[in-house]
């Protein structure tokens, strides 16, 4: 996880929240983050995106993500760039996706799966996401594809989404 991702995640801390501080495919023992040249990171993301579009994700990834999500009644995942496509390609069971909330920022995805809740943020100057995602967009902050995690509007939108999820869960708990 990059420094920027870690800083963004720490701003979402709160009572009763368990933060998973690693990137897809959520291996806690993966190598520490290294700064990568933009061209190399772009190539890696393109490779992941194309593999996900053809649903060639490893079964081990599907099992790991399923086990992680199965631990909690509700999970919020942050999905930047092709992350929404990767989640979709996992082809998780409907019951598990119903308990999954996704905050997608700068999505690059052709047809996202149906999740319990989905909030999509697409920067006004993010030409990559605008070209490669034509789904519903909930907020359009003033940022480009590489600037979401530094943008106060994005953080505020994510915090509102988290608060909405928690209010909904509390309402369901009180209804029983």
C-alpha positions in Angstrom: 0.0 0.0 0.0 1.4 3.4 -0.9 1.9 6.2 1.5 -1.0 8.1 -0.1 -3.3 5.1 0.2 -2.3 4.6 3.9 -2.9 8.3 4.7 -6.3 8.2 3.1 -7.3 5.0 4.9 -6.2 6.3 8.3 -8.6 9.2 7.8 -11.4 6.7 7.7 -10.6 5.2 11.1 -13.5 5.0 13.5 -15.1 3.1 16.4 -15.9 -0.5 15.4 -14.1 -0.3 12.0 -11.4 -2.8 11.1 -9.1 -1.4 8.4 -7.4 -3.8 6.0 -4.2 -2.0 5.1 -3.2 -3.9 1.9 -4.2 -3.8 -1.7 -5.9 -6.4 -3.9 -5.6 -9.3 -3.7 -5.4 -8.5 0.0 -2.3 -10.5 1.0 -1.1 -9.0 4.3 2.4 -10.6 3.8 3.0 -9.0 0.4 6.2 -7.0 -0.3 6.3 -3.5 1.0 5.2 -0.7 -1.4 7.9 0.6 -3.7 7.7 3.8 -5.8 7.1 2.6 -9.4 7.5 4.8 -12.5 4.1 5.8 -13.8 4.7 4.0 -17.1 5.4 0.7 -15.3 2.4 1.1 -13.0 0.2 1.9 -16.0 1.4 -1.2 -17.8 0.7 -3.3 -14.7 -2.8 -1.8 -14.3 -3.5 -2.4 -18.0 -2.5 -6.0 -17.6 -4.7 -6.5 -14.5 -7.6 -4.7 -16.2 -7.4 -6.9 -19.4 -7.2 -10.1 -17.3 -10.2 -9.0 -15.2 -12.3 -8.2 -18.3 -11.7 -11.8 -19.4 -12.4 -13.2 -15.9 -9.0 -14.8 -15.8 -8.5 -14.1 -12.2 -6.8 -16.8 -10.2 -9.1 -19.0 -8.1 -6.8 -18.4 -5.2 -7.6 -14.7 -5.4 -11.3 -15.4 -5.4 -11.0 -17.7 -2.4 -8.9 -15.2 -0.4 -11.3 -12.3 -1.1 -14.3 -14.5 -0.3 -12.7 -15.5 3.1 -11.8 -11.9 3.9 -15.4 -10.7 3.2 -17.0 -13.6 5.0 -15.5 -12.4 8.3 -17.8 -9.4 8.6 -21.5 -8.7 8.1 -20.6 -5.7 6.0 -17.4 -4.7 4.2 -16.5 -1.5 2.5 -13.8 -1.7 -0.2 -12.0 1.2 -1.8 -11.6 0.5 -5.5 -9.4 2.8 -7.5 -9.0 2.7 -11.2 -9.4 -0.9 -12.4 -10.3 -2.1 -8.9 -14.0 -2.2 -9.7 -13.3 -4.4 -12.7 -11.2 -6.7 -10.6 -14.0 -7.0 -8.0 -16.5 -7.7 -10.7 -14.3 -10.4 -12.3 -14.1 -12.3 -9.0 -17.8 -13.3 -9.7 -18.5 -13.4 -6.0 -21.8 -15.0 -4.9 -24.8 -12.7 -4.8 -25.2 -13.1 -1.0 -21.7 -11.9 -0.5 -21.9 -9.0 -2.9 -25.1 -7.9 -1.2 -23.0 -7.3 2.0 -20.3 -5.4 0.1 -20.1 -1.6 -0.2 -17.7 -0.3 -2.8 -16.3 3.2 -3.0 -15.0 3.4 -6.6 -12.8 6.3 -7.5 -11.7 6.9 -11.1 -13.2 3.6 -12.1 -12.1 1.8 -15.3 -14.7 -0.9 -15.7 -16.9 -2.0 -18.5 -19.9 -3.4 -16.6 -19.7 -3.4 -12.8 -21.3 -6.2 -10.8 -24.2 -5.3 -8.5 -23.0 -4.7 -5.0 -25.0 -3.9 -1.8 -23.9 -0.3 -2.2 -21.8 1.4 -4.8 -20.6 5.0 -4.7 -18.7 6.1 -7.8 -16.5 9.2 -7.9 -15.1 10.3 -11.2 -12.8 13.4 -11.5 -13.8 16.1 -13.8 -10.4 16.0 -15.4 -10.0 12.2 -15.3 -10.0 11.5 -19.0 -9.0 7.8 -18.4 -12.0 7.0 -16.3 -14.3 9.1 -18.5 -13.2 7.2 -21.5 -13.4 3.7 -19.9 -16.4 3.9 -17.6 -19.8 5.0 -18.7 -21.8 3.9 -15.6 -23.6 6.1 -13.1 -21.4 8.6 -11.4 -22.3 10.0 -7.9 -19.8 12.8 -7.6 -17.4 14.6 -9.9 -14.6 16.2 -7.8 -12.0 18.5 -9.4 -9.2 16.1 -9.9 -7.5 13.8 -12.4 -6.9 10.1 -12.4 -3.8 10.2 -10.2 -5.1 12.8 -7.7 -8.1 11.2 -6.0 -6.4 10.4 -2.7 -5.1 13.9 -2.3 -8.5 15.6 -3.0 -10.5 16.9 0.0 -13.8 16.4 -2.0 -13.1 12.7 -2.5 -12.2 12.2 1.2 -15.4 14.0 2.2 -17.5 11.9 -0.2 -16.0 8.7 1.1 -16.6 9.8 4.7 -20.2 10.6 3.9 -20.5 7.1 2.3 -19.1 5.4 5.4 -21.5 7.4 7.6 -24.4 6.4 5.4 -23.5 2.7 5.6 -23.2 2.9 9.3 -26.6 4.7 9.7 -28.2 2.1 7.5 -26.6 -0.8 9.5 -27.7 0.8 12.8 -31.3 1.2 11.4 -31.3 -2.5 10.4 -30.0 -3.6 13.8 -32.7 -1.5 15.6 -35.4 -2.9 13.4 -34.8 -6.5 14.7 
